[in-house]
Amino acid sequence: QVQLVESGGGSVQAGGSLRLSCAASAYTYNTYNRNCMGWFRQAPAKEREGVAAIYSAGGSITYYADSAKGRFTISRDNAKNTVWLQMNSLKLEDTAMYYCAANPGPCGSWPRASGFPYWGQGTQVTVSS
């Protein structure tokens, strides 16, 4: 059974940086690299929204929400079954629970959360002034 475990969240002042990690288990290299890996976030009283996604079978393709472009970078190491989200220039509105998600196949369903069947438990990111 696929398991995703996020880490790296925490509290940071506005303008600071955090790097989130998501380690996946129950994948072999030849299967993990064919999954779209996404980062989503959900703030209190708001819907879960896609932040970034990456698909790297046969070349790396990345996707970003407008709010993340220029500040966040998604990357992955298929040999380590791990995906990262580097977040720079953090803003107060980035405060949310961040989730890692996996979808077998390309990222056609991103940014719809409903298109991702596998989810981690989340890691909290809190940005303060």
GUKE-436545 format. One record per residue: x, z, y of N, C-alpha, C in turn. Coordinates in steps of 0.1 Angstrom, whole numbers, padded with zeros to 4 digits, always signed. Layout:
<nodes>
XZYXZYXZY/...
</nodes>
This chain:
<nodes>
+0008+0000-0012+0000+0000+0000+0009+0000+0012/+0005-0008+0022+0013-0010+0034+0012+0003+0042/+0023+0008+0047+0023+0020+0056+0031+0017+0068/+0026+0020+0079+0033+0018+0092+0035+0032+0099/+0047+0034+0103+0050+0047+0109+0057+0045+0123/+0050+0049+0133+0056+0047+0147+0064+0059+0151/+0074+0057+0159+0081+0068+0165+0086+0063+0179/+0091+0073+0187+0098+0070+0199+0089+0073+0212/+0077+0077+0210+0069+0080+0221+0074+0093+0228/+0068+0096+0239+0072+0108+0246+0067+0108+0261/+0072+0117+0269+0069+0118+0283+0080+0112+0291/+0077+0105+0301+0087+0099+0309+0082+0097+0323/+0090+0097+0333+0086+0095+0347+0084+0080+0350/+0075+0078+0359+0073+0064+0363+0086+0057+0367/+0088+0045+0362+0100+0038+0364+0110+0039+0352/+0107+0048+0344+0116+0051+0332+0114+0041+0321/+0121+0044+0310+0120+0035+0298+0118+0043+0285/+0112+0037+0276+0110+0042+0262+0112+0031+0252/+0116+0034+0241+0117+0024+0230+0109+0029+0218/+0098+0022+0215+0090+0026+0203+0095+0018+0191/+0094+0025+0179+0098+0019+0167+0087+0020+0157/+0086+0010+0148+0076+0010+0138+0082+0006+0125/+0083+0015+0115+0089+0012+0102+0078+0009+0092/+0079-0001+0085+0069-0005+0075+0074-0003+0061/+0066+0001+0052+0069+0003+0038+0060-0006+0030/+0064-0007+0017+0056-0015+0007+0057-0030+0010/+0067-0034+0017+0070-0048+0019+0083-0052+0013/+0084-0064+0008+0097-0069+0005+0101-0078+0017/+0113-0082+0017+0118-0090+0029+0109-0103+0030/+0107-0109+0018+0100-0122+0019+0085-0121+0022/+0080-0109+0022+0066-0107+0026+0065-0102+0040/+0074-0092+0044+0073-0086+0057+0075-0097+0068/+0085-0106+0066+0087-0115+0077+0076-0125+0079/+0067-0126+0070+0055-0134+0072+0043-0127+0077/+0045-0115+0082+0035-0108+0089+0036-0108+0104/+0025-0109+0110+0025-0108+0125+0025-0092+0127/+0034-0088+0135+0035-0074+0139+0031-0072+0153/+0022-0063+0156+0017-0061+0169+0018-0047+0174/+0019-0046+0187+0017-0032+0193+0005-0033+0202/-0003-0022+0200-0015-0020+0207-0015-0007+0214/-0024-0005+0224-0025+0009+0230-0039+0012+0233/-0042+0024+0234-0055+0029+0237-0054+0041+0246/-0059+0040+0258-0060+0051+0267-0074+0058+0265/-0075+0070+0269-0088+0077+0268-0099+0070+0275/-0110+0069+0268-0122+0062+0272-0121+0047+0275/-0110+0041+0269-0108+0027+0270-0107+0021+0256/-0109+0008+0256-0108+0001+0243-0093-0002+0240/-0091-0003+0227-0077-0006+0223-0074-0020+0227/-0062-0022+0233-0058-0035+0238-0044-0039+0232/-0043-0052+0230-0030-0057+0226-0019-0056+0237/-0007-0052+0233+0004-0051+0243+0014-0063+0240/+0018-0064+0228+0027-0074+0224+0026-0077+0209/+0031-0089+0205+0031-0092+0191+0042-0102+0188/+0047-0102+0175+0058-0111+0172+0056-0116+0158/+0059-0128+0156+0059-0135+0143+0072-0142+0141/+0079-0140+0130+0092-0145+0129+0096-0153+0116/+0086-0158+0109+0089-0166+0098+0092-0180+0103/+0104-0185+0101+0108-0198+0106+0111-0198+0121/+0114-0187+0127+0117-0187+0141+0108-0177+0148/+0113-0171+0158+0106-0159+0164+0097-0164+0175/+0084-0160+0174+0074-0163+0185+0069-0149+0189/+0069-0147+0202+0064-0135+0208+0052-0137+0217/+0044-0127+0218+0032-0128+0226+0031-0115+0235/+0027-0116+0247+0026-0104+0256+0013-0104+0264/+0008-0092+0265-0003-0091+0275+0003-0092+0289/-0006-0097+0298-0001-0099+0312+0005-0086+0317/-0001-0074+0314+0004-0062+0319+0018-0058+0314/+0022-0065+0303+0035-0062+0296+0046-0072+0300/+0042-0083+0304+0052-0094+0307+0062-0090+0318/+0075-0092+0315+0085-0088+0324+0090-0074+0323/+0082-0066+0316+0086-0051+0315+0089-0047+0301/+0081-0053+0291+0082-0049+0277+0088-0060+0269/+0095-0056+0259+0101-0066+0250+0099-0062+0235/+0093-0071+0228+0091-0068+0214+0101-0075+0205/+0106-0068+0195+0116-0074+0186+0115-0069+0172/+0121-0075+0163+0119-0070+0149+0132-0073+0141/+0134-0065+0131+0145-0068+0121+0139-0068+0108/+0137-0080+0102+0130-0082+0090+0138-0076+0078/+0151-0075+0079+0159-0068+0069+0156-0053+0068/+0152-0048+0079+0149-0033+0080+0134-0030+0080/+0126-0041+0079+0111-0039+0080+0107-0031+0092/+0113-0034+0103+0111-0026+0115+0108-0035+0127/+0099-0030+0136+0096-0037+0148+0097-0027+0160/+0102-0031+0171+0104-0023+0182+0097-0028+0195/+0094-0019+0203+0088-0022+0216+0096-0015+0227/+0104-0023+0234+0112-0017+0245+0104-0018+0258/+0101-0006+0264+0093-0006+0275+0101-0001+0287/+0102-0009+0297+0110-0006+0309+0100-0005+0321/+0105+0000+0332+0097+0001+0344+0083+0006+0342/+0082+0017+0334+0069+0022+0330+0061+0027+0342/+0048+0025+0341+0038+0028+0352+0029+0039+0346/+0022+0045+0356+0012+0056+0352+0002+0050+0342/-0002+0037+0345-0013+0031+0337-0008+0027+0323/+0005+0029+0320+0009+0026+0307+0007+0038+0297/+0002+0049+0303-0001+0061+0295-0012+0058+0285/-0009+0060+0272-0018+0057+0262-0012+0061+0248/-0020+0061+0238-0015+0061+0224-0012+0047+0220/+0000+0045+0215+0005+0032+0211+0005+0031+0196/+0000+0020+0191-0002+0018+0177+0006+0005+0173/+0012+0006+0161+0018-0005+0155+0007-0011+0145/+0007-0024+0144-0003-0030+0134+0003-0042+0128/-0002-0045+0116+0003-0057+0109-0008-0066+0104/-0006-0079+0104-0015-0088+0100-0008-0099+0091/-0012-0100+0078-0005-0110+0070-0007-0124+0076/+0004-0131+0079+0003-0144+0085+0006-0144+0099/+0005-0156+0106+0008-0157+0120-0001-0149+0129/+0002-0149+0142-0005-0140+0151-0017-0147+0157/-0024-0155+0150-0036-0162+0155-0047-0153+0160/-0048-0141+0154-0059-0132+0158-0055-0123+0170/-0042-0122+0173-0038-0114+0185-0043-0120+0198/-0048-0112+0207-0047-0097+0208-0059-0089+0203/-0067-0095+0194-0079-0088+0189-0074-0078+0178/-0077-0065+0181-0073-0055+0172-0080-0057+0158/-0092-0062+0158-0100-0064+0146-0093-0074+0136/-0083-0082+0141-0077-0091+0133-0065-0085+0125/-0062-0072+0127-0051-0066+0121-0056-0055+0111/-0053-0057+0098-0059-0048+0088-0051-0035+0086/-0038-0035+0090-0029-0024+0087-0025-0017+0101/-0026-0004+0101-0023+0003+0113-0015+0016+0110/-0007+0019+0120+0000+0032+0120-0009+0043+0126/-0003+0055+0126-0011+0066+0132-0010+0067+0147/+0000+0060+0153+0001+0061+0167+0012+0070+0172/+0017+0067+0184+0026+0076+0191+0023+0076+0205/+0022+0088+0211+0018+0090+0225+0028+0087+0235/+0025+0079+0245+0033+0077+0256+0026+0082+0269/+0033+0091+0276+0028+0096+0288+0037+0094+0299/+0032+0087+0310+0040+0084+0321+0035+0092+0333/+0044+0100+0339+0040+0108+0350+0047+0104+0363/+0041+0108+0374+0047+0105+0387+0058+0115+0392/
</nodes>
